[in-house]
Amino acid sequence: MSEKGKLRLANDLTHLELSVTPLIPEGIKEVGISYQWLRTFRHFIFKDLTGVASLKTLPELNSLPLIIISHVLIGKGPKDMIFPNQLTNWSYQKYVQWLDEHSDTESLQLIKMSLDSYAKTINKKGEKEFSYLYPLLLGILPKSN
């Protein structure tokens, strides 16, 4: 995502927060985990992860669902690192519906398939290095049995 895209998204999230606030007499913080995710996500999209050895040290890892973190990182990745809906040739709508109907474990397995596809593409091209995001993503995914 470009800097302009990040700024636009952060602005939209701020407007969402400000628009919803008057509708909740107890205060926006009473919304709970969704509010925490919104605030954390807004900051996470700007985080520079170059030079980070492991995402397990980041506080966002404990604050956001892994599927959200995975999508943000794939979005920051090179063009060969594709989203699962591109791998499966699904529309955004079908992909979101699929995510709603499946468990986190299944969703993360689809992320892993997308990363496997990326690795195959890089190897097929004969390139020597993966994006710095590739091992970070692999490091947060649950280990397969």
Backbone as a printed PyTorch tensor [residue, N CA C, xyz], in Angstrom:
tensor([[[  0.8460,  -1.1640,   0.0000],
         [  0.0000,   0.0000,   0.0000],
         [  0.8970,   1.2340,   0.0000]],

        [[  0.5510,   2.1640,  -0.8320],
         [  1.3420,   3.3880,  -0.9270],
         [  1.1280,   4.2570,   0.3100]],

        [[  2.0040,   5.2210,   0.5040],
         [  1.8550,   6.1480,   1.6280],
         [  0.5260,   6.9000,   1.5280]],

        [[  0.1770,   7.2650,   0.3070],
         [ -1.0890,   7.9640,   0.1020],
         [ -2.2620,   7.0640,   0.5080]],

        [[ -2.1700,   5.7920,   0.1510],
         [ -3.2130,   4.8430,   0.5230],
         [ -3.3070,   4.6570,   2.0280]],

        [[ -2.1490,   4.5830,   2.6830],
         [ -2.1250,   4.4500,   4.1440],
         [ -2.7610,   5.6670,   4.8070]],

        [[ -2.4140,   6.8510,   4.3180],
         [ -2.9790,   8.0790,   4.8900],
         [ -4.4890,   8.1390,   4.6890]],

        [[ -4.9240,   7.7310,   3.5170],
         [ -6.3650,   7.7370,   3.2390],
         [ -7.0940,   6.7490,   4.1460]],

        [[ -6.5340,   5.5570,   4.2970],
         [ -7.1420,   4.5570,   5.1660],
         [ -7.1670,   5.0340,   6.6130]],

        [[ -6.0720,   5.5900,   7.0920],
         [ -6.0250,   6.1040,   8.4670],
         [ -7.0470,   7.2190,   8.6590]],

        [[ -7.1790,   8.0710,   7.6680],
         [ -8.1590,   9.1450,   7.7230],
         [ -9.5770,   8.5760,   7.7700]],

        [[ -9.8480,   7.5780,   6.9400],
         [-11.1690,   6.9460,   6.9320],
         [-11.4790,   6.2990,   8.2840]],

        [[-10.4670,   5.6490,   8.8720],
         [-10.6660,   5.0160,  10.1760],
         [-10.9360,   6.0560,  11.2640]],

        [[-10.2490,   7.1870,  11.1830],
         [-10.4840,   8.2700,  12.1350],
         [-11.8980,   8.8110,  11.9800]],

        [[-12.3280,   9.0050,  10.7330],
         [-13.6980,   9.4900,  10.4950],
         [-14.7340,   8.4830,  10.9960]],

        [[-14.4610,   7.2120,  10.8030],
         [-15.3720,   6.1750,  11.3050],
         [-15.4950,   6.2770,  12.8200]],

        [[-14.3610,   6.3820,  13.4800],
         [-14.3630,   6.4920,  14.9390],
         [-15.1380,   7.7280,  15.3930]],

        [[-14.8890,   8.8440,  14.7450],
         [-15.5710,  10.0860,  15.1300],
         [-17.0630,  10.0450,  14.8150]],

        [[-17.4410,   9.3470,  13.7620],
         [-18.8530,   9.2410,  13.3850],
         [-19.6290,   8.3400,  14.3310]],

        [[-18.9920,   7.2960,  14.8180],
         [-19.6680,   6.3350,  15.6940],
         [-19.7380,   6.8360,  17.1290]],

        [[-18.7760,   7.6250,  17.5450],
         [-18.6890,   8.0880,  18.9340],
         [-19.9940,   8.6930,  19.4550]],

        [[-20.6620,   9.5960,  18.7250],
         [-21.9030,  10.1760,  19.2650],
         [-23.0470,   9.1710,  19.4180]],

        [[-22.9480,   8.0390,  18.7430],
         [-24.0070,   7.0380,  18.8010],
         [-23.9170,   6.1340,  20.0280]],

        [[-22.8230,   6.2350,  20.7500],
         [-22.6020,   5.3660,  21.9080],
         [-22.5000,   6.2400,  23.1510]],

        [[-23.6040,   6.3590,  23.8770],
         [-23.6110,   7.2580,  25.0380],
         [-22.5800,   6.8950,  26.1090]],

        [[-22.2530,   5.6130,  26.2340],
         [-21.2970,   5.1850,  27.2570],
         [-19.8700,   5.5250,  26.8740]],

        [[-19.6510,   5.8810,  25.6250],
         [-18.3090,   6.1830,  25.1420],
         [-17.8120,   5.0960,  24.2080]],

        [[-17.0210,   5.4780,  23.2400],
         [-16.5440,   4.5690,  22.1960],
         [-15.7330,   3.4020,  22.7680]],

        [[-15.0520,   3.6200,  23.8680],
         [-14.2400,   2.5490,  24.4560],
         [-15.0970,   1.3740,  24.9210]],

        [[-16.3920,   1.6260,  25.1380],
         [-17.2960,   0.5580,  25.5800],
         [-17.5820,  -0.4510,  24.4570]],

        [[-17.1850,  -0.1200,  23.2430],
         [-17.3730,  -1.0500,  22.1300],
         [-16.5240,  -2.2990,  22.3560]],

        [[-15.4050,  -2.1460,  23.0410],
         [-14.5800,  -3.2930,  23.4030],
         [-13.4630,  -3.5750,  22.4260]],

        [[-13.2820,  -4.8700,  22.1340],
         [-12.1380,  -5.3280,  21.3470],
         [-12.1230,  -4.7210,  19.9470]],

        [[-13.2890,  -4.5080,  19.3640],
         [-13.3420,  -3.9250,  18.0170],
         [-12.7230,  -2.5340,  17.9930]],

        [[-12.9640,  -1.7760,  19.0280],
         [-12.3750,  -0.4390,  19.1250],
         [-10.8570,  -0.5320,  19.2740]],

        [[-10.4040,  -1.4620,  20.0910],
         [ -8.9620,  -1.6630,  20.2630],
         [ -8.3270,  -2.0610,  18.9260]],

        [[ -8.9740,  -2.9480,  18.1810],
         [ -8.4540,  -3.3710,  16.8740],
         [ -8.3480,  -2.1790,  15.9280]],

        [[ -9.3770,  -1.3510,  15.9110],
         [ -9.3900,  -0.1780,  15.0260],
         [ -8.2070,   0.7300,  15.3240]],

        [[ -7.9950,   1.0240,  16.5950],
         [ -6.8980,   1.9220,  16.9820],
         [ -5.5390,   1.3010,  16.6970]],

        [[ -5.3860,   0.0230,  17.0110],
         [ -4.1160,  -0.6620,  16.7740],
         [ -3.8320,  -0.7720,  15.2870]],

        [[ -4.8450,  -1.1200,  14.5180],
         [ -4.6850,  -1.2680,  13.0730],
         [ -4.2360,   0.0460,  12.4340]],

        [[ -4.8270,   1.1370,  12.8630],
         [ -4.4930,   2.4520,  12.3090],
         [ -3.0070,   2.7470,  12.4640]],

        [[ -2.4110,   2.3380,  13.5620],
         [ -0.9790,   2.5580,  13.7710],
         [ -0.1260,   1.5020,  13.0740]],

        [[ -0.6220,   0.2750,  13.0360],
         [  0.1460,  -0.8280,  12.4650],
         [  0.4150,  -0.6500,  10.9710]],

        [[ -0.5180,  -0.0400,  10.2470],
         [ -0.3110,   0.1110,   8.8000],
         [  0.8810,   1.0060,   8.4760]],

        [[  1.3090,   1.8340,   9.4190],
         [  2.4560,   2.7230,   9.2000],
         [  3.7700,   2.1550,   9.7400]],

        [[  3.7130,   1.0350,  10.4300],
         [  4.9030,   0.4850,  11.0800],
         [  5.9170,   0.0050,  10.0470]],

        [[  7.1500,   0.4540,  10.2070],
         [  8.2500,   0.0130,   9.3480],
         [  8.8180,  -1.2620,   9.9490]],

        [[  8.7520,  -2.3360,   9.1870],
         [  9.1770,  -3.6410,   9.7050],
         [ 10.5240,  -4.0920,   9.1560]],

        [[ 11.1700,  -3.2590,   8.3620],
         [ 12.4890,  -3.6400,   7.8750],
         [ 13.4350,  -3.7230,   9.0660]],

        [[ 14.1970,  -4.7700,   9.1100],
         [ 15.1370,  -4.9660,  10.2010],
         [ 14.5440,  -5.6490,  11.4190]],

        [[ 13.2320,  -5.9150,  11.3940],
         [ 12.6000,  -6.6250,  12.5080],
         [ 12.8580,  -8.1140,  12.3220]],

        [[ 13.4330,  -8.7430,  13.3170],
         [ 13.7830, -10.1610,  13.2040],
         [ 12.5800, -11.0680,  13.4210]],

        [[ 11.6590, -10.6470,  14.2680],
         [ 10.4870, -11.4630,  14.5650],
         [  9.3260, -10.5640,  14.9490]],

        [[  8.1560, -10.9010,  14.4410],
         [  6.9690, -10.1330,  14.8030],
         [  6.4880, -10.4690,  16.2090]],

        [[  7.0070, -11.5390,  16.7660],
         [  6.5530, -11.9720,  18.0840],
         [  6.9050, -10.9700,  19.1700]],

        [[  7.7880, -10.0350,  18.8610],
         [  8.1640,  -9.0080,  19.8370],
         [  7.2720,  -7.7660,  19.7310]],

        [[  6.4220,  -7.7110,  18.7170],
         [  5.5770,  -6.5330,  18.5180],
         [  4.2980,  -6.6170,  19.3400]],

        [[  3.9240,  -5.5400,  20.0040],
         [  2.6890,  -5.5640,  20.8070],
         [  1.4390,  -5.8020,  19.9400]],

        [[  1.4830,  -5.3950,  18.6730],
         [  0.3250,  -5.5760,  17.7930],
         [ -0.0170,  -7.0530,  17.6120]],

        [[  0.9900,  -7.9100,  17.7400],
         [  0.7570,  -9.3390,  17.5600],
         [ -0.2310,  -9.8650,  18.6000]],

        [[ -0.2430,  -9.2490,  19.7590],
         [ -1.1770,  -9.6540,  20.8120],
         [ -2.4810,  -8.8660,  20.7660]],

        [[ -2.5420,  -7.8500,  19.9150],
         [ -3.7170,  -6.9830,  19.8800],
         [ -4.5980,  -7.1890,  18.6580]],

        [[ -4.0400,  -7.6710,  17.5710],
         [ -4.7930,  -7.8560,  16.3280],
         [ -4.8550,  -9.3350,  15.9540]],

        [[ -5.9440,  -9.7510,  15.3210],
         [ -6.0010, -11.1360,  14.8310],
         [ -4.8980, -11.3870,  13.7910]],

        [[ -4.3550, -12.5930,  13.7820],
         [ -3.2810, -12.9310,  12.8480],
         [ -3.7010, -12.7600,  11.3950]],

        [[ -4.9660, -12.9850,  11.1040],
         [ -5.4180, -12.8490,   9.7130],
         [ -5.3010, -11.3920,   9.2660]],

        [[ -5.5700, -10.4620,  10.1550],
         [ -5.4420,  -9.0380,   9.8090],
         [ -3.9730,  -8.6740,   9.6270]],

        [[ -3.1380,  -9.1000,  10.5520],
         [ -1.6990,  -8.8300,  10.4400],
         [ -1.1550,  -9.4200,   9.1440]],

        [[ -1.5640, -10.6340,   8.8250],
         [ -1.1080, -11.2970,   7.5960],
         [ -1.4940, -10.5040,   6.3600]],

        [[ -2.7180, -10.0160,   6.3220],
         [ -3.1530,  -9.2480,   5.1570],
         [ -2.3890,  -7.9300,   5.0270]],

        [[ -2.1370,  -7.2780,   6.1500],
         [ -1.3600,  -6.0260,   6.1050],
         [  0.0350,  -6.3010,   5.5490]],

        [[  0.6640,  -7.3740,   6.0200],
         [  2.0250,  -7.6830,   5.5740],
         [  2.0620,  -8.0900,   4.1020]],

        [[  1.1010,  -8.8660,   3.6690],
         [  1.0490,  -9.2360,   2.2500],
         [  0.8630,  -7.9800,   1.4060]],

        [[  0.0430,  -7.0610,   1.8990],
         [ -0.1600,  -5.7920,   1.1930],
         [  1.0980,  -4.9570,   1.0960]],

        [[  2.0130,  -5.1150,   2.0430],
         [  3.2900,  -4.3950,   2.0110],
         [  4.3230,  -5.1240,   1.1640]],

        [[  4.0130,  -6.3550,   0.7810],
         [  4.9800,  -7.2030,   0.0870],
         [  5.1350,  -6.8920,  -1.3910]],

        [[  6.0530,  -7.6210,  -2.0260],
         [  6.2830,  -7.4440,  -3.4650],
         [  5.0870,  -7.9850,  -4.2720]],

        [[  5.0550,  -7.6510,  -5.5430],
         [  3.8970,  -8.0410,  -6.3710],
         [  3.7330,  -9.5500,  -6.5030]],

        [[  4.8090, -10.2970,  -6.3300],
         [  4.7140, -11.7580,  -6.4020],
         [  4.0870, -12.3640,  -5.1510]],

        [[  3.9910, -11.6060,  -4.0780],
         [  3.3560, -12.0760,  -2.8430],
         [  1.8770, -11.6930,  -2.9420]],

        [[  1.0660, -12.6500,  -3.3110],
         [ -0.3290, -12.3590,  -3.6190],
         [ -1.2570, -12.7240,  -2.4670]],

        [[ -2.4030, -12.0750,  -2.4570],
         [ -3.4350, -12.3680,  -1.4730],
         [ -4.1050, -13.7000,  -1.8140]],

        [[ -4.6460, -14.3720,  -0.8120],
         [ -5.3010, -15.6560,  -1.0740],
         [ -6.4260, -15.5910,  -2.1110]],

        [[ -7.1630, -14.4970,  -2.1570],
         [ -8.2290, -14.4200,  -3.1540],
         [ -7.6700, -14.3880,  -4.5760]],

        [[ -6.4630, -13.8770,  -4.7540],
         [ -5.8220, -13.9060,  -6.0700],
         [ -5.3550, -15.3170,  -6.3970]],

        [[ -4.8740, -16.0280,  -5.4120],
         [ -4.4250, -17.4010,  -5.5980],
         [ -5.5860, -18.3000,  -6.0190]],

        [[ -6.7380, -18.0760,  -5.4120],
         [ -7.9250, -18.9010,  -5.6800],
         [ -8.8100, -18.3440,  -6.7940]],

        [[ -8.4370, -17.1660,  -7.3120],
         [ -9.2410, -16.4810,  -8.3340],
         [-10.6550, -16.1560,  -7.8470]],

        [[-10.7600, -15.7950,  -6.5650],
         [-12.0370, -15.3920,  -5.9910],
         [-12.1550, -13.8750,  -6.0230]],

        [[-13.3840, -13.3940,  -6.1210],
         [-13.6360, -11.9620,  -5.9930],
         [-13.4120, -11.5790,  -4.5250]],

        [[-13.2830, -10.2790,  -4.2700],
         [-13.1550,  -9.8260,  -2.8830],
         [-14.3730, -10.2680,  -2.0760]],

        [[-15.5380, -10.1280,  -2.6840],
         [-16.7800, -10.4920,  -1.9960],
         [-16.7870, -11.9710,  -1.6130]],

        [[-16.4090, -12.8300,  -2.5450],
         [-16.3860, -14.2700,  -2.2460],
         [-15.3520, -14.5770,  -1.1720]],

        [[-14.2040, -13.9230,  -1.2340],
         [-13.1520, -14.1580,  -0.2490],
         [-13.6030, -13.7450,   1.1460]],

        [[-14.2110, -12.5710,   1.2660],
         [-14.6930, -12.1010,   2.5730],
         [-15.7680, -13.0460,   3.1040]],

        [[-16.6370, -13.5030,   2.2230],
         [-17.6640, -14.4630,   2.6370],
         [-17.0010, -15.7560,   3.1250]],

        [[-15.9970, -16.2120,   2.4000],
         [-15.2850, -17.4190,   2.7930],
         [-14.6510, -17.2360,   4.1760]],

        [[-14.0150, -16.0830,   4.3940],
         [-13.4000, -15.8090,   5.7000],
         [-14.4410, -15.8450,   6.8180]],

        [[-15.6130, -15.2880,   6.5570],
         [-16.6880, -15.2730,   7.5570],
         [-17.1810, -16.6780,   7.8960]],

        [[-17.1170, -17.5660,   6.9350],
         [-17.6770, -18.9090,   7.1010],
         [-16.6610, -19.9510,   7.5710]],

        [[-15.4070, -19.5660,   7.7000],
         [-14.3730, -20.5300,   8.0630],
         [-13.6230, -20.0840,   9.3210]],

        [[-12.9770, -21.0440,   9.9280],
         [-12.2400, -20.7820,  11.1730],
         [-10.9560, -20.0020,  10.9020]],

        [[-10.4050, -19.4570,  11.9640],
         [ -9.1160, -18.7650,  11.8610],
         [ -8.0350, -19.7110,  11.3560]],

        [[ -8.0800, -20.9450,  11.8190],
         [ -7.0890, -21.9340,  11.3970],
         [ -7.1570, -22.1570,   9.8860]],

        [[ -8.3640, -22.2990,   9.3580],
         [ -8.5270, -22.4930,   7.9140],
         [ -8.0830, -21.2520,   7.1380]],

        [[ -8.4030, -20.0920,   7.6720],
         [ -8.0140, -18.8430,   7.0100],
         [ -6.4960, -18.7090,   6.9530]],

        [[ -5.8320, -19.0550,   8.0340],
         [ -4.3730, -18.9670,   8.0670],
         [ -3.7210, -20.0350,   7.1900]],

        [[ -4.4040, -21.1740,   6.9990],
         [ -3.9050, -22.1920,   6.0670],
         [ -3.9260, -21.6450,   4.6380]],

        [[ -4.9430, -20.8510,   4.3290],
         [ -5.0130, -20.2330,   3.0070],
         [ -3.9010, -19.1880,   2.8370]],

        [[ -3.5940, -18.4580,   3.9000],
         [ -2.4580, -17.5230,   3.8760],
         [ -1.1770, -18.3000,   3.6040]],

        [[ -1.0090, -19.4380,   4.2790],
         [  0.1850, -20.2770,   4.0860],
         [  0.2780, -20.7510,   2.6380]],

        [[ -0.8380, -21.1240,   2.0410],
         [ -0.8370, -21.5340,   0.6340],
         [ -0.3790, -20.3880,  -0.2620]],

        [[ -0.8040, -19.1850,   0.0740],
         [ -0.3980, -18.0090,  -0.6880],
         [  1.1100, -17.7780,  -0.5550]],

        [[  1.6460, -17.9640,   0.6420],
         [  3.0860, -17.8070,   0.8620],
         [  3.8740, -18.9100,   0.1600]],

        [[  3.3350, -20.1300,   0.1440],
         [  3.9780, -21.2280,  -0.5920],
         [  4.0410, -20.9030,  -2.0810]],

        [[  2.9780, -20.3090,  -2.5960],
         [  2.9440, -19.9070,  -4.0020],
         [  4.0130, -18.8490,  -4.2770]],

        [[  4.1640, -17.9030,  -3.3440],
         [  5.1920, -16.8710,  -3.4720],
         [  6.5830, -17.5110,  -3.5340]],

        [[  6.8520, -18.4480,  -2.6260],
         [  8.1640, -19.1040,  -2.5820],
         [  8.4430, -19.8530,  -3.8910]],

        [[  7.4400, -20.5270,  -4.4110],
         [  7.6030, -21.2510,  -5.6730],
         [  7.9050, -20.2880,  -6.8190]],

        [[  7.2160, -19.1670,  -6.8340],
         [  7.4350, -18.1630,  -7.8770],
         [  8.8620, -17.6240,  -7.8240]],

        [[  9.3310, -17.3080,  -6.6340],
         [ 10.6920, -16.7730,  -6.4660],
         [ 11.7270, -17.8160,  -6.8840]],

        [[ 11.5150, -19.0580,  -6.4600],
         [ 12.4430, -20.1380,  -6.8340],
         [ 12.4280, -20.3810,  -8.3430]],

        [[ 11.2490, -20.3270,  -8.9390],
         [ 11.1170, -20.5400, -10.3820],
         [ 11.8520, -19.4500, -11.1680]],

        [[ 11.8340, -18.2320, -10.6450],
         [ 12.5350, -17.1160, -11.2820],
         [ 14.0450, -17.2030, -11.0800]],

        [[ 14.4780, -18.0680, -10.1720],
         [ 15.8960, -18.2040,  -9.8920],
         [ 16.4490, -17.1070,  -9.0080]],

        [[ 15.5660, -16.3790,  -8.3380],
         [ 16.0190, -15.3140,  -7.4410],
         [ 16.6190, -15.9280,  -6.1810]],

        [[ 17.5610, -15.2290,  -5.5960],
         [ 18.3130, -15.7520,  -4.4490],
         [ 17.7100, -15.3880,  -3.0940]],

        [[ 16.8900, -14.3440,  -3.0570],
         [ 16.3660, -13.8730,  -1.7780],
         [ 14.8610, -13.6920,  -1.8220]],

        [[ 14.2490, -13.9710,  -0.6820],
         [ 12.8340, -13.6920,  -0.4890],
         [ 12.6930, -12.2930,   0.1090]],

        [[ 11.5160, -11.7420,  -0.0030],
         [ 11.2200, -10.4830,   0.6740],
         [ 11.4280, -10.6600,   2.1800]],

        [[ 11.8580,  -9.6070,   2.8460],
         [ 12.0370,  -9.6540,   4.3000],
         [ 10.7270,  -9.9890,   5.0130]],

        [[  9.6010,  -9.7820,   4.3520],
         [  8.3000, -10.0590,   4.9600],
         [  7.9840, -11.5550,   4.9970]],

        [[  8.5600, -12.3080,   4.0750],
         [  8.2660, -13.7350,   3.9790],
         [  8.5840, -14.4860,   5.2840]],

        [[  9.7910, -14.3920,   5.8260],
         [ 10.0400, -15.1100,   7.0910],
         [  9.2500, -14.5330,   8.2660]],

        [[  8.9380, -13.2350,   8.2180],
         [  8.1260, -12.6510,   9.2860],
         [  6.7320, -13.2690,   9.2910]],

        [[  6.1620, -13.4000,   8.1050],
         [  4.8420, -14.0220,   7.9930],
         [  4.8720, -15.4890,   8.4110]],

        [[  5.8520, -16.2140,   7.9230],
         [  5.9540, -17.6280,   8.3080],
         [  6.1070, -17.7820,   9.8160]],

        [[  6.8000, -16.8430,  10.4280],
         [  7.0640, -16.9090,  11.8670],
         [  5.8470, -16.7190,  12.7440]],

        [[  4.7880, -16.1060,  12.2180],
         [  3.5890, -15.9010,  13.0410],
         [  2.5050, -16.9260,  12.7580]],

        [[  2.6480, -17.6740,  11.6770],
         [  1.6270, -18.6660,  11.3560],
         [  1.7840, -19.8940,  12.2430]],

        [[  0.6540, -20.4770,  12.6360],
         [  0.7420, -21.7060,  13.4410],
         [  1.4430, -22.8070,  12.6570]],

        [[  2.1850, -23.6200,  13.3600],
         [  2.8900, -24.7390,  12.7160],
         [  1.8860, -25.8100,  12.3300]],

        [[  2.0590, -26.3600,  11.1210],
         [  1.1930, -27.4490,  10.6560],
         [  1.6230, -28.7510,  11.3040]],

        [[  0.6540, -29.6170,  11.4860],
         [  0.9650, -30.9430,  12.0650],
         [  1.4800, -31.8850,  11.0240]]])
